[in-house]
Amino acid sequence: MEIMDSGNSLDLFLDSVSRAEKRALMLDYDGTLAPFVVERDRAYPYPGVREAVDAIMEQGRSRVVVVSGRAVKDLMPLMGFSRTPEVWGSHGWERLGPDGVVTVPETGEIERAGIEAAVKWAGGSGHPGRAEVKPSGVAFHTRGLEDARASRLRDEAKSVFDGIASRGGFDVRGFDGGVELRLSGMDKGDTVRELLAELGPGAAAAYLGDDDTDEDAFRALSGNGLGVLVRLEPRESAASLWIRPPGELLLFLDRWRAACGR
């Protein structure tokens, strides 16, 4: 994995972007376009990000897709772009298309009961506000708690979620700051594969993300585009490029737009 300012690989990729007939810029939200905050409903983009993404969408030469673990309804008030991008929410289970229509997952009795059980547990845990309910499941957040307490609650949530998942229909995944009960059968990697299939051969694609859940997307994109890890500190990753927000993130977005305009 290379740092953005380390050399040729990004230049070569951007050259392929400039020559491509179709392009897709896929963007995670929390931790990538916006910093993590304890109050999740105040996670607004880094300064300059709205303008940079708006400029790419205004240019009209890229398919801009926000791929988030958040539900679409929770993400929309935060982004604040002048145009609404395509959004794949709940790790790809929800899809907001160019026509403004949101498709949501169909759930059966087992799945609905599982989500209700997770919500009921969270309400009785003493931290109901830390449960993020989505059409595809429930995420339990521990960000902002003292380390020992966060670890205890995370373990408790995982145990409860594992019990629900054992009855079928769900997976349990950790993320940076919590643990999630999620419908089986879709993750960010599946989202990337669907988008690549829609674009067809020869498209130029990049995915920017920060979390463990974005590793599915990086692996799906390997050999078919550029995976970009967006974090202040590096970690082991399937991404091929590491950039630091917000400065290098803004520079990447600007260079993407410039490449599309050649």
N, C-alpha and C positions, 0 to 999 in steps of 0.2 A: 504494500500500500504506500503510495507516494503522497507527499505534502503538495498542496496546490502550486507553490512557488518553486518546486524542485526540478521542473524540466519539461521534457518533450511530450510525454504521454497526453497531457491535456491539449497541447497544441495540435497534435495529430487527430485527437478526437474532434476538436472544434473544426478542423479542416473537413472532416467527414460530415459534420453538421452542416457546414456551408454548402456542401455538394448534394445533400440529400433532398429528395423530392418531398418526403414526409418527415416530421419531427415531433417528438413527444417529450415534454419536460414534466416529470412526475415528482411531486413535492409532498413529503410528510409535513405535518403542521407543528405539533408541540415538540419543542426541542430543536426544530429545524428552522421553520419560518418565524417561530415565536419562542421566547425563553420560557422555561418551566417556572410556574408560580404556584403557590399554595392555593390561592383562590382561582380555580380553573376557569371561572367565567370572566376573568380579567387577563387571560393569556392573549394579549394582542401582539401583532407582528413586531419584530425589531424595527427601529427607525430606519426608513428607507426601503424596507422590503415591499411595502404596498406599492410604492412608486415603481420599483424595479419590475415587479410582476405585472403591474398594469401596463408598463411599456412593452413587455413581451406580448401580452394579449392584444394590445392596440396594434402592434406590428402585424398580427394576424398570420404569422408564418410558422407557428408552433401550436401543437395541441397541448394545452396546459391543464394538468390534472392534479388536484390535491387528493392525496391518498392518506387517510387518517384513521386512527382507531376511534376517534370521536364519532358520535351519531351526527348525521348531517344537520339536524335541527339545532344542535348545540354548537356546531362549528360556524354556521352561517353568520351569527351576530358578531363574531370575533374577527373575521378576515378583513372586512372593510374594503375590498377591492372595488374599483369603479365598475368593473364588469364581473359577472359571476363566472368563475371557472367551472369546469367539469369537476365534480367531487365524488369520490368513492369513499364513503364513510363506513364505520364499524368494520374496519379491516377488509373492506370490499363487499360486505353484505348489502350495503345500501349504495344506490347510484343516482346522483343528480346529473341528468343529461343536459345538453344544450337547450332542450325544449322546456326546461324548468321542472320537469316531472321527476319525482323521487320514487324509485322502486325500492321496496323493502322486502326482507326475507319472509317467506311463509313459514310459520311455526306450527307444529303439532301439539297435541296435549302434553306429551312428555316434556317438550322444550318449554312450553309456557309454564308448566308446573316447576321446572327447574329454575327458571328465572324468578318466579314468585318466591321459591324457597330461599334463593340467594338474597333477594331483597328483604325478606322477613328476617333472615339472620343478621344482615347489616343493620336493620332497624333496632334489633335487640342487642347489638354489640356495643352500644353507647356512642357510636360514631355513624349515625345514619347519613350525615352529610358527606361522608367519604365514599358512599356507594354511587357510582355513575351507571344509571340504568340505560341500556341501549336496546334496540330491536333484536340485536344478536346476542345479548347476554348482560353481564354485570361486571364492571371493573371496581375494585376496592382500592382506594388510594391511601398511601401512608406518608406521602410527602409532607414535610414540615414537623413531623413528630420526632421526639428524641429517639436516638438510634435503637435503644433496647426495646422501647415500646413499639416502635415501627416494626422491628423484627418479630416481636411476639404477635402483633396483630396480623402481619403478613402470613406468618405460619398458621395462625388460626383460620384466616380466610382461605388459605390454600387447602387446609384439611377439610373445611366445609365444602369448598368447591369441588375437591376431588371426590367427595362422597356423592355429590349431585351428578358429576360427570360419569361416575361408575354405573349409573343407570342408563347411560347412553345419550347420544345427541350433542355432547359438549366436549371441548378440550379445555384444559387449564394452562394458562401461559403467564409467566411473569413478565413484567415490564419495568422500566426505570421509575420506581416509586409506587409499586403496587403489584397486584395479581388480578387476573381476569378469568372469569368463566365465559367461554365463547362458543357459539355454535360451531360444530365441526363442519369441515368441508370448504372453508374459504379462509385464506390469509392474504397478506400483501403480495406474496409471491404469486398466488393465483391471479390476483388483480393485474400484476405486471404481465403475466403470460397472456391474459385475455386482451390487454391493450396492445401488446405486440402482434397478436394474431389479427386484431382489427386493423392495425397499421399496414400489415403486409411486409413482404421482403424489402430490404434495402432502406428501411426507415432508420433514422438516427434517434436514439432514446437515452435519456439520463434519468436516474432516480436519486433524489437527495433525501437522506434520513439520518436519524441519530440513535435509535433505540434497538434493543434486541429484536423487536418485532419487525424492524426494517431489514434484518438479515435475510428473511425469506425473500424479500424483493431483490436484494443484492444478488443472491444466488440465482434467482430466476433470470436476472438480467445478464449474468456472466456470459461473455461471448457474443452478446447481442446489444451491448450498450455500455454505459458508464455508470457504475455505482459510486456514489459520493457520500462519505461519512461526514456529517456536520456536527462537530463537537469541539469544545474547548480543549479537551485532552483526548489523545488517541486511545484506541483499544483494539484488540484483535477483531478483525472484521473481514467479511467477504467483499467489501467495497474495495475499489482499486485506487481511490483518491480520498484524502482527508483534508477538509477545510475547516477553518475556525470561524464561527459566527461572532459578530455580524459582518465584520469587514471583508473577509474572504468570501463569505456567502454573497454579499452584494457585488463583489468583483466577478464571481462566477456568473451570476445572473446577467451582469452587464456584458460579459464576454459571450455568453450564449446569444443574447440579443444581437450583438455585433456580427456574430458568425451567421446568423439567420438573415442578416441584411446584406451580405456580400453578393 
